């Protein structure tokens, strides 16, 4: 499949210009602060015509965090179009329909042009879906096109903010937007939900007062405790790595080590897998009103029922693979009433699975937990394999980089094919194990009901860790410019 048509499109689609000269770390920090200021301005500005009182934030919390969005605001769609366009193109490339050499600058530019066009198209489509399906409640039908236009413009703005962050900032916009959104959710949730719950639990009227008051107050901070646990586990795992010795051929006695982290795939597979699952719950909401011949098939894919005036996903295949679980907060804050009712719900609540040939079958909610976890892990492994190929981190590419730099593995002849064979013993295994681990941790963190969503915390830790490494590297390069030349 030829991609030459992208050369003509590139002149039509606006693009952020590369900086004329390399930016210093201070300049990058300044650009980053400015971009984040614009992001939070959009984040806290509701679109004109949106019924703010009808926005169900607890139900949509995970969508908001993973998409770095806020339902009802100008960035309701968030980074969804960027991530989804990347997923689609990766699947197309993985199937062999399109072959792109990412080391060829011309082909890479074409790929980026097509991805941007796909993201802009999805921004418009998803804005329409969010409003048309009721995820974004509007004050009257007359403002429908106005709200869609505002959300589309906001989503396209996020696309260009991400591109600007990549070229002028300290990391990618997607990573930083997710990290900032999760951090905001943790701080806001702690002060607006957990603290009032603890105070209410200590009052004489709560929990029977007396001896039960203090345990109830401590238990109300359960979501924050789980958030801290996920945070600590993530930090510990990010330090796990395998180190291969390296020797520099031109200078005897000069050596080093090649670190291969356990989380070789980082958190990108979780971002892609979670975005795909959540995108399905958004897109398939359009099936809620289907009647006639395809009604049974639509209910089998995604079964929606009106709850509190809104169509909500309650069953179907899409429900079983989605993280559609209640929050373990008190009912006053949009939750199910605490961890007692939450665990009872997970063990006993029946899920509606509509079979086209047999009607509705009631499935226990714990099966939903298992299916969701297994599917998330499988998707993480698939996207993890795609990631190492797409980003040039495969054993073959890494072996070529080592050989080009004049390095070799002690005890082996300097040959990229031999180095590739050695790396093949580690990288594919670590890629799979790392993908399985982040998938399991993300699923368990989500099921724990950690504030800011456990999955969001996992993503944030990974993003902050990568950012720390990048800042450390750039700080060293700025102090010792000669090291940057050697690294290149």
N, C-alpha and C positions, 0 to 999 in steps of 0.2 A: 504494500500500500504506500504510494508516494505521498510525501508531505510537502512537496514544493509549493503547493498552494498557500502554505503558511507565510511564504515570503511576501505575497501580495497583501495578506491580511495584516502583517506586521506594520504596514504603513498607515493602516486605518485605526488600529487599536492604540490608544495612547499608552505611553510607557514612561516610567520614571528614569530620568537620565542618570547615568553613572557619575559619581563625583569626579571632578577634573583631576584631582590629585588624591593620594592616600590620606585618609583622615586620621588625626591623632585620637588617642583614647578619650581625651577630654571632649573633642568635637563629637565623637560618636555618642558619648554620654549625653551631651546637649541635645543632639537630634533625638535620642531615645526618650528623653524627658518630654520634649515637645510632642512627639508622636503619642506618647502615653496620655498626655494632657488632652489631646484631641479625642483619643479613644474613650477616656472617662467622661468627657463632655457628651459624646454620643451615647455612652452607656447610661447616663443619668437623665437623658432627655427623652421623654415619651413622644411618640408620633402624634401629631394632631389628629383627632378623631378616634383615638383609642379609648375604650372604657377601662380606665385604670383599676376601678374597684372590682371589675369582673376578671381581672388577670389572676389566674391560679398559680402563683409562684411556687408553692411547695410541690405541686404535682409536676411542674416543669423544671425543677431545680437542676436535675442532672443534665437535661438538654442545655440549659443556660450555661452550666459550667464547662461541659465538654466543647460546646460551640463558642465559648468565650462571649456569650451574648446575654441579653436581658429581655425577656419576653415583653413586648409592648413598646420597647424603646426603639430608637432609630436603628440600632444594631440587633434587632430581634433575630435575624438570620445568622449573624456572627460569621465565624470562619467556616461554616458548613459548606458553602459552595467551593471554597478553596480545597478543603479536604476531600470532598466527594469527587471533584474533577480529577484530583490526583489518584484516587482509588480507581476510577473508571479507566484512566489512561494506563495505570499499572496493570490492571486486568487485561486490557487490550494488548499491551506489550508482552505480558506473560503468556498469553495465548498464542503468540507468534504472528498475529495479524499485522502488527507493525514492528519493524526492527529499527531501533534507533541506537546509534553509537554515541553515548553521552560524552565521550572524550573528544568527539568532533564538534567544534564550536558552532558550525553552521547547523548541524542536526540538533544540537542542544537548544539553539535559539528557536528553531522551528517548534520543538517540543514545548518550550516555555510559552510561545505564542498561542499554540493550540490549547494549552492548559489555561491560559488567561481568558481566552475566548469562551472556553467551556465554563469557567468559573463565573464569568459575567452573565452568561446565559442562565446558569443555575441560580444565580442571585435573583434574577427577575422571576424565574419559575417558582422558586421556593418562597419568595415574598408573596406571590399570588396564592400559593397553597396555604401558607400560614394564616392569611386573612380569610380565604374562602372556606377553610375547614373549621374555623372558629378558634384556633390556637390563640389568635390575637383578636379579642372581642372588640367590636367597633360600636360607636355610639348610635349610628344609624346607617342604613344601606346607602344613603347618598354619599357618604364619605369613603366608600369602598375603594374607588380608584385612587383617591388622594392618599389613603393609608398605604396601599400597595406601592405607589410611586415613592413615598417616603422610605419605606423599608428597602426597596430596590436600590435607591440612591445610597442609603446607609450601608448596605451590603457591598456595593461596588466601592464605596469609600474605604471599607475595611480591606478589600483586595489590594487597593493601592497603598494603604498604610502598611500592609504586610510587605509589599514590594519595596517601599521606601525604607522600612526598618531593616530589610535584608541588605540594602545597598549603603545605607547611611548609619544604621544603628549598631548595636552590639550583638544582636542575635536575630533570629527570624521573628516576625511579628506574631505568627501563630503561637509560638512557644511563650512569648512574653505576655500576650493577651490572656492565654489560659492561666498562667501563673498569677497574673494580677487579679483576674476574676476570682480564682479560688481563694487567694489571700483576702480579698475583699469580703467574700462569702464567710470565711472563717471568723474574721473580726466582727463583721456585722451580726452573724449568727450567734456568736458568743454573748454579745451585749444585748441583743434584741430578743433572744429566745432562751438561752441556757440560764443566764443570770436571773431573769424574771421567774423562771421555773424553780430555781433553787430558793429564791426568796419566798415564793408561794408555798414551797414544800416545808419551809421552816415555820410558817404561820400556824397558829393553833388549829385552824380550820382545815388544814391540808393533811392528808394521810392519817387522819385520826389524832394528829398532834403527838406529844409525848415522845416516847422512844422511837417511833416510826418517822419522826420529822427529819432527823439528821440523815438516816439512810436514804430517805426519799430525796433529800437535797443533793446527796452525793451521787445517787443514781441519775439525777437529772443532768449531771455533767458527763454521762456515759458517752454521748456523741463526741465530746471534746477529748475524752480519754482514748477512744478508739482512733481519733485523728492523730493523737500524739504517738500511739503505738505504730500505726502505719508509717508515720513520718520517720520514726527511729529504725524500723525494719528496712525501709527504703534506703536510708543513709548507709546502713551497715552493708547492704547488698551491693551498693554502688562502689564500695571499696574492694570487693572481691574481684580478683583477676588472676590470669595465668601469664607469667612472664617468660618469654623466650630470649635466650642470650643472643647477642649480635656482636660481630666483630667487623671492624673497618679494614678493608683489604689494603688500602694504601699506607696505613700507619699501624705498624705492629704494636700491640699492647693497648690500642684504643678500642674500646668496646662499649656496649650499652645493652639495654633490654627493650624488647618489644612487648608492651603490655596488651594483653587481650582480655578485656573485662568480661566478667560473667554476664552482665547485661550488655552484650555486644550490640544488640539491636536497640538499646536504650528504651525510651517509652513510645517511640513512634508507632509500633504495631498496635499498642493500646489505643492511641489516638485514632488511628484509621479504623480499627475494629469497632470501637465504641461509636464513632461517628457514623459508620455504616448501619449499625443496629438502630441508633436513634433516628437516623434519616428515614429508615423504613417505617418507623412509627409515625413520622410526619407525613411522608408521601402516601402511605396506605390509608391515611385517614379519609382520603377522597373516596374510599370504598364504602364508607359508612352509610351512604344514602342509596346504594345500588339496590334495585328491586328487579324482579323478573327472572329471566333465565340464569343469569350469572350471580344471583343473590347468594346461593349456597356456597359457590366457590369463593366469593368475596368474604363471607363469614369465616370460611375455613382459613383464609389467608390472614385476615384481621377482623376480629369480632368487636364491634363498638356498640355501646349502649349509652343513652343519655343519663348523666349523673350530675345533679345540681345545675341543670340547664346546659351542660356541655357534653359533647360526644367523647367518651373516654374509652380507651382500649381495655377490654376486660377478658379477652380470649383470642384464640386463633394461634397459628404458627408464629406470627409476628410477636404476639404477647409472650409466648414461651421463650423466645430468644432475646427479649428486651429486658432492661433493668427496671421494670415497672413494679417497684416495691414501695410500700408506704414508709413514712418517716417516723422514727421512734420518739417524736416529740409529743408534748401534751396536745390534746385536741384544740386548745385555745390558739395554738400556733400552727395549725394545719397538719398536725401529726395524728398518729393513731391512738395516742394516750400513754406512751411510755414503753419501756422494753418488755414488760409483762405481756400486754396486749399485742405487741409487735411479734414476739416469738410465738405466741399462740396463733396469730394470724398466719405466720409462715408454715406452721405445722398442720393447721386444720382447715384453713380457708380453701374452698374449692374453686378451681379455675375452669372456665367454660371453653371447651374445645369443640368447635362445630365440625362434624364430619359430613361431607356432602351425601354420603350413602347411609348415614345412621343417625343424623340429628345431633343434638348437643350431648356431649359426654363430659361429666364432671371429673376433672383431674386435680389431685391434691396440689397445693401450692408448693410443697417441697419438690415436686417433680419440675415445676417451673424453675426453682433454684438450680437444680442439677442441669437441666437443659441449657439454661442461660450460661452457667459456668463453663460447660463443655464447649458450647458453640463459641463463646468468647475466646477460650484457649485455642481452639482450632483456627479461628480467624487471626489471632495473634501470630501463630506459627506461620500461616500462609503469608501474611503481610511482612513478617520478619524475614522470610526467604526473599521476597521481592525487594525489601529494603537493602540488603547487602549487595544485590545485583544492581539496583538503580543508583546507588550512591558510590559505586566503585570500591566497595569494601569487601568484595569477594576474595577468596584465597588467591586467585589468579592475578587480580589487579594489585593486591597488596604485595604479592611476590615480585611483580614487575617494578613497583615503587621501591622496594628494598634493593633490588638489583641495580636500578638506575642510580640510587643514592650511594652505591659503592659498598653496601653492607652485605654480609653473608652470615649464615648460621654456623658457629664453630663445629667442626667435625664433618661438615658437608661441603661438597664442591660448590663453588659459586655458579649456580645455574638456576634461573627463575623456575624451571620445571621442578627441580628438586625442592626448592623452597616452597613451592605451591603444594607439593605432596606433604611436606611437614605441616604446613598451615591447614591442610585439609583434615588433619587429625584433631584439630582444635576448633576452628571457626564454625564449621557447619553444626558441630555438636553444641557449642556454646550458644549459637544463634537459636537453635531449637529449645535448649534448656532455658535460656533467658526469656524467650517468648512465652514458654509455658509458665514460667515463674511470674512474670508481670501480669499474664492473663489471670492466673489463680489469685494473686495478691489483689488485683483490681476487682475481681468478682467478690472475694471475701470482704474487701474493704467497703464495697458498695452495700453488701448484705449487712454489714455491721451498723450501718446508718450513721457513720462518722460525719460530723458537721463539715460542710464544704464538699461533701461526698468523698468517700474514701478513694474513689478512682481519681477525683480531682487532686487530692493530696499526693497520690502516687505520681501523677503527671507533673505536679508542681515541683516535687523533690528532684525528679529527673531533669526538669528544665533548669532549675536553679543550680544543680550540680554541673550541668554542661556549661551554663553561663559562667559559673565560677572558674572552670577550667579555661574557658575562652578569655576571660578577663585576666587571669593569671598569665596566660600565654602572651596576651597583647601587652601587658605591663612589662614583662621581661623583654620582649622585643623592642619596646620603646626605650628601655634603659640601655639595652645592648643591641644596637641595630645590626651588628655583625652576625648575631645568631639568626636573624630572620633570613639573611642571605644564605647562610649555611643550610637552614631548614628547607629553603627553596631548591 
